[in-house]
Structure formats: C-alpha cells, structure tokens
C-alpha cells in the first residue's frame, strides 16, 4: 500500500495537540482491552497415530485447543467427561496429516478423556486423560 505524503507539515499548534489526544485514546483502548479480556487459554494438542501429546491438567474456563496432526493418518478429536458416554465437544471434521484445526470449548473442573473418534484409533492409543482444575484454588475462598 503506497503511503500518501503531504508536502506541507500541519501547523505546529495542531501537531502539539494531536499527541495528547492520541495518548488519551491509547489509554482508553488499553483499559478497555484489559477489562474485557476473557479467560481464554490456548492449549497445544499434537496428534500422532499412537498417542496424543498435550498437558495432563488445565484450569477451568474457556480453552482453545490448537490441534495439529503429526501422524500419517487423518485424525479427529473429541473431548468426553470420564465415565460419560457422550462427547462434550468434538471437531467437525478430521484433520489431515500435517494439518491443523482449532476447537473452542468451556471446561468445568473434572476428569476428561481427549481422544480420536476415528476407527479404532482410541484403542490404538490416540487418547489422553485430562484433569481440569478449579480456576481458583479452594484455599483462597476458604477461611483460616
Ligand atoms: Cu485418529
């Protein structure tokens, strides 16, 4: 994109005024971003043909799973509460070898299984146990 150069400088008075206004705008923008920042954790998940590499524990809240397939077969990804028979959430489509996808979900404290729902991949080892911890430690809200 070509920059437009104005041949004349603006009057000195206007220039001096512009800087405080820009600083004020930046402060307002910064405050807004800080206030509205959602609890959003990015979690790297790497799928292989015989395993999943990812953290064992996460903190409760909204998480974005950044899924990469480093296996030779296409893989999917599903998240299920331990002992449950339905998925909390799963990827809409399979991830090709070398491909990646993201899955956003809200996680409550508890135990989960993250696995590949394709064929017998789960039995082949494409699964990982995940523990989701409460967002705040219980000691903080408890008394002495
Ligand atoms: Cu798979």
Boltz pocket constraint, residues with backbone or C-beta under 6 A from the ligand:
constraints:
  - pocket:
      binder: B
      contacts: [[A, 48], [A, 73], [A, 74], [A, 75], [A, 76], [A, 116], [A, 117], [A, 118], [A, 121], [A, 126]]
      max_distance: 6.0
